[in-house]
Amino acid sequence: MLKNRLIPCLVLRDGLIVQSINFKRYLPVGKAKIAVEFVSKWDVDEIILLDITATRNKIKPNLDLISSISEQCFVPLTIGGGISEINDIRNIINAVFGNQCIVVSMDVKLNPAGSYEVYGRNGTVPTGLTPVFWAQKVQNLGAGEIFLNSIDRDGSKTGYDLELVSQVSQAVKIPVIACGGVGQMEHLVQGITKGRASAVAAANIFQYTEHSTILAKAALKAAGINIRLNTEATYDDFKFDDKGRILKKHEADLKDIWFEKHKLENI
């Protein structure tokens, strides 16, 4: 059985990593090379780097930056933004040694009629395509994975659009990576258990909580999800409250005492 994956998503705008909110507001985080080097040392399965400036301005991917970043990245690196023709893909693959498949990025939001629709150009241009139709189409064209991002949930911290994720995941046989809306670790769990995604990705939560990928994997493991783990870490010492927040040691001990007492009272 294939293991589920945890993937940080880094949004690149004008050469800087930013926090994205609804594809409209952007808060600076730091330099791309430093961010990738830092995050790749955590227990992550892959990094997605999206250059939204290249897409918006219709310019080619920054191959020098990509090549420089890949030298500091020791996990699979997926690049998005500015890719408009086959030659762009060839150039990126040459700059990022080891890419094994083509990942199709799909940005989706509810249109004025209340239906899911795929949008292009950084979520500004409606395509008239439903996400299920487009997912099946790109699968038939040879895509290896789908990176599914909810524009409505972007930066909201309210969780994935599980209905959207579930629709697309069940419509195709290739892996679907869910993104958009993670505000707590439980949302990552729901992306797999309820959305049926093969992998869960997030951006902001990893940029503002140090080593939160470690906590994320601990939460996924605690929920019984078959997640990839660093062989040097067991993640067994992490305990969480009902909202997926990590408990301090004394809080975790109190929680164990409560459960043990509750169990004895009901024997």
LUMRO-622490 format. One line per 10 residues: their letters; for each residue z, y negated, x of C-alpha. Coordinates in pm, 1 decimal. Last residue first. Layout:
# LUMRO-622490
A) Z Y X ~ ...
END
This chain:
# LUMRO-622490
INELKHKEFW) 3331.5 145.1 -1571.0 ~ 3272.2 -206.2 -1701.8 ~ 3568.6 -372.1 -1532.9 ~ 3478.6 -206.0 -1203.1 ~ 3124.6 -350.9 -1208.3 ~ 3248.3 -700.4 -1291.5 ~ 3499.6 -681.6 -1004.7 ~ 3228.9 -572.7 -760.6 ~ 2991.6 -841.9 -886.4 ~ 3257.5 -1112.6 -854.9
IDKLDAEHKK) 3361.0 -999.0 -505.8 ~ 2997.3 -1000.1 -390.4 ~ 2950.6 -1354.5 -527.7 ~ 3267.1 -1469.2 -350.5 ~ 3132.7 -1331.5 -22.2 ~ 2801.0 -1510.0 -76.7 ~ 2982.3 -1836.8 -143.6 ~ 3186.4 -1792.2 176.1 ~ 2867.2 -1730.4 374.4 ~ 2671.2 -2020.6 228.7
LIRGKDDFKF) 2430.9 -1922.5 -44.9 ~ 2055.7 -1962.3 -17.7 ~ 1883.8 -2111.6 -320.9 ~ 1676.8 -1879.1 -538.1 ~ 1778.5 -2035.4 -865.9 ~ 2021.7 -1754.4 -958.8 ~ 2201.5 -1786.9 -625.1 ~ 2082.6 -1631.2 -303.0 ~ 2199.5 -1398.8 -25.7 ~ 2069.5 -1370.5 328.6
DDYTAETNLR) 2231.7 -1114.8 559.9 ~ 1968.3 -845.4 501.8 ~ 1682.0 -1044.2 654.5 ~ 1626.6 -754.6 900.4 ~ 1473.0 -952.2 1187.1 ~ 1335.3 -820.8 1515.4 ~ 1048.1 -633.6 1349.3 ~ 924.6 -959.0 1196.2 ~ 860.6 -873.7 833.8 ~ 556.1 -822.8 613.4
INIGAAKLAA) 654.0 -829.7 247.2 ~ 674.5 -535.6 6.4 ~ 860.7 -726.6 -263.8 ~ 1199.8 -592.5 -370.4 ~ 1340.8 -928.6 -480.7 ~ 1567.4 -936.1 -173.4 ~ 1256.6 -896.2 42.8 ~ 1092.5 -1199.2 -118.2 ~ 1410.1 -1404.9 -78.8 ~ 1443.6 -1307.3 287.9
KALITSHETY) 1077.3 -1388.2 339.3 ~ 1131.0 -1735.1 196.9 ~ 1448.3 -1789.3 398.4 ~ 1259.1 -1714.6 720.1 ~ 970.8 -1933.8 603.1 ~ 1231.0 -2205.9 551.7 ~ 1269.7 -2234.3 928.2 ~ 1351.2 -2604.6 889.3 ~ 1315.9 -2732.1 534.9 ~ 1087.0 -3034.7 494.9
QFINAAAVAS) 752.0 -2902.8 612.6 ~ 789.3 -2552.8 472.9 ~ 870.5 -2673.5 121.9 ~ 575.8 -2913.5 133.8 ~ 302.6 -2659.1 202.4 ~ 308.5 -2334.5 9.5 ~ 121.9 -2005.1 9.0 ~ 179.7 -1676.1 -170.3 ~ -21.2 -1362.4 -102.6 ~ -168.5 -1078.2 -308.1
ARGKTIGQVL) -114.5 -1271.7 -629.7 ~ 10.6 -1082.3 -934.1 ~ 114.7 -1407.2 -1106.3 ~ 432.8 -1252.5 -1243.2 ~ 569.0 -1045.1 -952.3 ~ 365.5 -1209.1 -674.9 ~ 375.4 -1577.8 -766.0 ~ 717.3 -1522.4 -921.2 ~ 868.7 -1432.9 -583.0 ~ 727.3 -1748.1 -427.0
HEMQGVGGCA) 871.0 -1953.8 -714.6 ~ 1211.6 -1797.1 -649.7 ~ 1212.9 -1960.0 -306.9 ~ 1229.3 -2311.9 -445.5 ~ 992.9 -2602.8 -502.6 ~ 653.5 -2431.1 -491.4 ~ 396.6 -2622.9 -696.3 ~ 51.4 -2539.3 -560.4 ~ -78.7 -2223.7 -391.5 ~ -157.9 -1862.1 -480.1
IVPIKVAQSV) -363.7 -1649.9 -237.2 ~ -587.7 -1400.9 -418.6 ~ -692.9 -1077.6 -249.0 ~ -1027.3 -920.1 -351.5 ~ -1054.1 -699.9 -660.1 ~ -1115.2 -980.0 -908.7 ~ -1028.3 -1075.4 -1268.0 ~ -661.8 -973.6 -1252.7 ~ -582.6 -1219.4 -975.1 ~ -777.6 -1498.7 -1146.6
QSVLELDYGT) -596.9 -1474.8 -1479.9 ~ -257.9 -1414.8 -1318.3 ~ -282.8 -1719.8 -1094.2 ~ -382.6 -1940.9 -1386.3 ~ -102.8 -1812.3 -1610.5 ~ 144.1 -1839.3 -1322.8 ~ 78.2 -2208.5 -1261.8 ~ 298.9 -2195.0 -953.7 ~ 642.4 -2351.6 -951.2 ~ 795.0 -2681.3 -1062.2
KSGDRDISNL) 808.0 -2842.6 -716.7 ~ 543.7 -3093.7 -837.6 ~ 364.2 -3139.7 -505.0 ~ 43.1 -2981.9 -639.9 ~ 116.8 -2835.4 -986.0 ~ -167.6 -3008.9 -1169.3 ~ -407.9 -2952.0 -879.8 ~ -342.5 -2576.6 -886.7 ~ -471.8 -2412.8 -568.9 ~ -630.2 -2068.3 -545.4
FIEGAGLNQV) -731.4 -1951.3 -196.9 ~ -968.1 -1662.5 -270.7 ~ -1025.5 -1381.6 -22.7 ~ -1305.3 -1182.5 141.6 ~ -1597.6 -1360.9 -21.7 ~ -1915.0 -1150.1 -38.0 ~ -2136.2 -1312.9 -300.7 ~ -1998.1 -1077.6 -566.3 ~ -1646.9 -1206.4 -494.1 ~ -1777.9 -1561.1 -509.8
KQAWFVPTLG) -1908.8 -1497.9 -862.3 ~ -1596.9 -1317.3 -983.7 ~ -1379.8 -1608.6 -873.6 ~ -1622.3 -1858.0 -1025.5 ~ -1614.2 -1689.1 -1365.6 ~ -1235.1 -1655.0 -1362.2 ~ -1184.1 -2013.3 -1247.8 ~ -1400.8 -2154.2 -1529.6 ~ -1696.8 -2357.7 -1410.7 ~ -1799.0 -2693.2 -1558.0
TPVTGNRGYV) -1790.9 -2839.1 -1207.2 ~ -1554.7 -3130.9 -1261.6 ~ -1556.5 -3378.0 -968.3 ~ -1234.7 -3538.9 -842.6 ~ -1024.5 -3243.7 -728.4 ~ -1077.4 -3296.5 -358.0 ~ -1456.9 -3304.3 -392.0 ~ -1485.0 -3014.1 -638.3 ~ -1302.6 -2912.5 -956.4 ~ -1277.3 -2567.9 -1117.3
EYSGAPNLKV) -1175.8 -2580.7 -1482.1 ~ -882.7 -2441.7 -1681.1 ~ -896.8 -2546.9 -2043.7 ~ -700.0 -2821.3 -2219.5 ~ -1005.8 -3010.1 -2349.8 ~ -932.4 -3295.2 -2110.4 ~ -956.2 -3048.2 -1817.2 ~ -665.1 -2839.5 -1692.2 ~ -675.9 -2809.8 -1315.9 ~ -830.5 -2588.3 -1050.6
DMSVVICQNG) -907.3 -2615.5 -679.9 ~ -1073.8 -2299.7 -540.5 ~ -1093.2 -2235.5 -167.1 ~ -1315.1 -1941.0 -70.2 ~ -1187.9 -1741.3 227.6 ~ -1451.9 -1574.5 446.2 ~ -1332.6 -1279.9 650.4 ~ -1218.1 -1152.0 987.7 ~ -1136.4 -1463.1 1188.0 ~ -1046.9 -1351.3 1541.4
FVANIINRID) -1145.9 -1642.7 1759.8 ~ -1123.5 -1981.1 1594.8 ~ -1383.5 -2213.6 1753.5 ~ -1666.8 -1957.7 1727.6 ~ -1562.5 -1882.6 1370.9 ~ -1566.3 -2256.3 1301.4 ~ -1918.0 -2295.3 1438.1 ~ -2050.1 -2000.3 1240.5 ~ -1894.1 -2133.5 921.3 ~ -2049.3 -2476.2 973.6
NIESIGGGIT) -2385.2 -2304.3 1032.7 ~ -2361.1 -2143.8 689.7 ~ -2351.4 -2479.7 513.1 ~ -2110.1 -2722.3 347.9 ~ -1777.5 -2671.4 525.1 ~ -1609.1 -3011.3 553.6 ~ -1265.2 -2876.1 467.7 ~ -1097.7 -2538.0 518.2 ~ -977.0 -2340.1 819.4 ~ -784.0 -2011.2 811.3
LPVFCQESIS) -574.1 -1919.6 1115.9 ~ -443.3 -1566.2 1175.7 ~ -120.1 -1578.8 1380.2 ~ -68.1 -1685.9 1741.0 ~ -170.9 -2049.2 1704.1 ~ -146.0 -2279.9 2005.0 ~ -499.5 -2219.5 2133.6 ~ -623.5 -2231.6 1774.1 ~ -514.0 -2595.5 1750.9 ~ -733.8 -2706.7 2039.8
SILDLNPKIK) -1035.1 -2522.5 1898.2 ~ -976.8 -2674.4 1554.7 ~ -936.8 -3023.3 1702.0 ~ -1258.6 -2991.8 1902.4 ~ -1436.7 -2838.6 1602.2 ~ -1356.0 -3128.8 1369.8 ~ -1523.1 -2990.6 1057.3 ~ -1839.7 -3176.5 957.3 ~ -1830.3 -3494.5 752.8 ~ -1872.8 -3537.8 376.7
NRTATIDLLI) -1611.4 -3815.3 361.1 ~ -1392.8 -3640.2 103.9 ~ -1440.3 -3292.7 248.5 ~ -1375.1 -3396.5 606.1 ~ -1073.8 -3600.4 498.8 ~ -925.5 -3302.9 311.7 ~ -895.1 -3097.1 630.2 ~ -714.5 -2785.4 505.7 ~ -530.6 -2569.3 760.5 ~ -412.0 -2232.6 627.3
IEDVDWKSVF) -166.1 -2045.1 848.8 ~ -114.8 -1667.7 844.3 ~ 155.2 -1402.7 827.6 ~ 457.3 -1622.6 895.2 ~ 777.1 -1536.2 1083.7 ~ 813.4 -1871.6 1255.0 ~ 646.9 -1943.6 1589.0 ~ 318.9 -2025.6 1411.5 ~ 497.6 -2310.6 1230.5 ~ 576.5 -2503.7 1548.4
EVAIKAKGVP) 237.3 -2465.6 1715.3 ~ 62.9 -2551.4 1389.3 ~ 276.4 -2862.4 1335.6 ~ 238.0 -2980.1 1696.3 ~ -140.9 -2946.7 1683.4 ~ -164.0 -3117.9 1344.6 ~ 39.0 -3427.3 1432.1 ~ 310.0 -3532.0 1186.7 ~ 439.6 -3540.6 828.2 ~ 271.6 -3836.6 657.3
LYRKFNISQV) 311.4 -3874.4 277.5 ~ -1.2 -3844.8 62.9 ~ -59.9 -3943.8 -297.7 ~ -360.2 -3843.0 -511.5 ~ -427.4 -3468.1 -475.8 ~ -142.9 -3411.0 -723.3 ~ 110.3 -3481.3 -446.1 ~ 8.1 -3389.9 -90.7 ~ 248.4 -3395.0 204.6 ~ 55.1 -3484.9 515.7
ILGDRLVLCP) -53.5 -3341.3 850.6 ~ -234.1 -3610.5 1045.6 ~ -593.7 -3642.8 1169.3 ~ -713.3 -3863.4 885.2 ~ -574.1 -3614.7 634.0 ~ -481.1 -3254.9 723.8 ~ -294.1 -3040.5 470.6 ~ -99.5 -2751.6 625.5 ~ -52.9 -2442.1 407.4 ~ 220.2 -2196.8 507.4
ILRNKLM) 132.9 -1835.8 420.5 ~ 365.0 -1552.7 314.4 ~ 196.6 -1216.7 270.5 ~ 223.7 -910.2 46.6 ~ 194.9 -570.4 212.2 ~ -94.8 -340.9 135.7 ~ 0.0 0.0 0.0
END
